[in-house]
């Protein structure tokens, strides 16, 4: 099981492992040459996070896509977001190419630049929760309010933010389920070892939107699970 930082660079190592009779399953992010990949449907995640923005804005407004490291999961999330935003003529995308590094610090730094550059920002889609939290901090530091912030992950930090009245701009996150993702990856890997190849080399797991309205019902990453 692996989660590659660089899906292409790891290709040679995967070939060596396979040559030694080792089955390789990528988890969360695709890896070049892996026997199978189990990941969130990141296109869908980007779509539902950005549809929330469109709905909240009534189809009109200035929006930023805060990009990140160019791995498959991030690329797909941005594709999904663009799919939705492009269908709404009243939405103007101010920026979509700034890499906030997938981190809280990166989100803070990139958002500081956005907030200085653009006097009007109605919403920001961050490619993951850490970036969203950094973005919210930047907005609060500059006393900018009324910005809708959405993201992808549904991680514990965003759960806390969605419950926090002091972070009202963070409004939604398209969830992932790391527990189920890892379990499915093991199941797929074992099946391959037993000679049963999956119908598709990529298994996509659905994402659900977590909002301030439904956070109380959300079964998050740290929830107790049955084995």
Buried (B, 14 or more C-beta within 10 A) or exposed (E): BBBBEEBEEBBEBBEEBBEEEEBBBBBBBBBBBBBBBBBBBBBBBBBBBBBBBBEBBEBEBBBBBBBBBEBBBBBBBBEBBBBBBEEBEEBBBBBBEBBBBBBBEBBBBBBBEBBEEBEEBBBBBBBBBBBBBBBBBBBEEEEBEEBBBBBBBBBEBBBBBBEEEEBBBBBBBBBBBBBEBBBBBEBBBEBBEEEEEBEEBBBBBEBBBBEBEEBEEBBBBEEEEEE
